[in-house]
Amino acid sequence: MTQPPFPGPDQPTPPWQPSDSGQPSAMSAFGEPRRHTRRGWLSRPGTKLALGAMASFGIGLLVSFVHFPYAILMPGPATDVLGTFAASDGSSTPRIQIKDAQTYPTSGSLDFTTVRVAGGPGYPVTVVDLVTAWIDPTKDVRPVDEIFPPNATKEQVAEENRVEMAGSQQEATAVALRALGYTLTPVISIASLAPDAPSKGELKVGDVLVSVGGAPANDGAAVRAAVQKATLGDTVEVVVKRDGATLTTHPKTGKAADGRTILGVVLQGGYTLPFPVTIDAGNVGGPSAGLMFSLGVYDKLTDGALTGGKSIAGTGTIDDSGAVGPIGGIRQKIVGAERAGATFFLAPKDNCTEVAGFDHPGIQVVKVATFQDAKTALEGIAKGETAALPSCDATP
């Protein structure tokens, strides 16, 4: 954990210290009675001590409102992807919903874990928060620029997290379906539009791009290259699929701060799926639940309980190839998993150095590098064959 730049509780540095004890005395230094003179309230007995207390309180109050450029990572809740949530109409709705395909009942739990972050844009921390975090082994203090992009607003962070979450759900679904033998076609869609996007009114969130300027929209690079060929300030022909229909639109182009020609949209990779798959993660953003989503979709589409009825948690991004990527806050996520009652935790291989030396006696941390590693680990856990599982605590 990064130590904040102020003294710890074992070496306090008081912000103010009285110059004397403030105790009244009726004798001079030579034993002669003092001459009683008329004095104001500042020289009354106990006044200096009172002023000391007032100054300490005032400075303490001031410090409590001073904000510092740090972020605090702390354990967040764990959420079972195989479970349900209360929908707006009060009904109990599965977190993973699959339509027009055979699904199977399952048991146990597959929890994706989260990290609460204080100190991000719009949520500054005070010295009191930092001291508390510094002495709490379940929390971590980092420079805020290590966690958030410099100068980002809380709205920008929220939007980025939303886009990353949507992307992770698409990748997770694709990985699970490919493991089941499905062939998928990649697509590029519009995740969001900038408030001042020149293409606003022509393009909409959710549009799937077919072509831009006559060039196929095969991937993000192809789309960006096609936009650069357009004349700045003019319109460009963009064919999209929207609500099941194919439309030809003519959005206007604009100029980015670095001079590039843009449409003012954020692109998102996805796939044409053989049937609808919807994942509801609640009020959680970011890409780190991808691994657990992929296992949850796979479990729903296969007969029997992949977990063997066990409580299993984990974390890790997932990419198109099924590789599991590292995430932030691994220790906080292990603590959150323990608190949720999980007995096994799937951790990305590249996070194992952070797990070494971390006390987690109530949960077995299993090292995984791919979706297949994770699936194999779950099959071993389901059979009770856990002694040989690759561990983050083992010597590499």
Secondary structure, 3 states (H helix, E strand, C coil): CCCCCCCCCCCCCCCCCCCCCCCCCCECCCCCECCCCCCCHHHCCCHHHHHHHHHHHHHHHHHHHCCECEEEEEEEEEEECCCEEECCCCCEEECEEECCCCCCCCCCEEEEEEEEEECCCCCCECHHHHHHHHCCCCCEEEEHHHHCCCCCCHHHHHHHHHHHHHHHHHHHHHHHHHHCCCCCEEEEEEEEECCCCCCECCECCCCEEEEECCEECCCHHHHHHHHHCCCCCCECCEEEEECCEEEEECCECEECCCCCEECCEEEEEEEECCCCEEECCCCCCCCCCHHHHHHHHHHHCCCCCCCCCCEEEECCEECCCCEEECCCCHHHHHHHHHHCCCCEEEEEHHHHHHHCCCCCCCCEEEEECEHHHHHHHHHHHHHCCCCCCCECCCCC
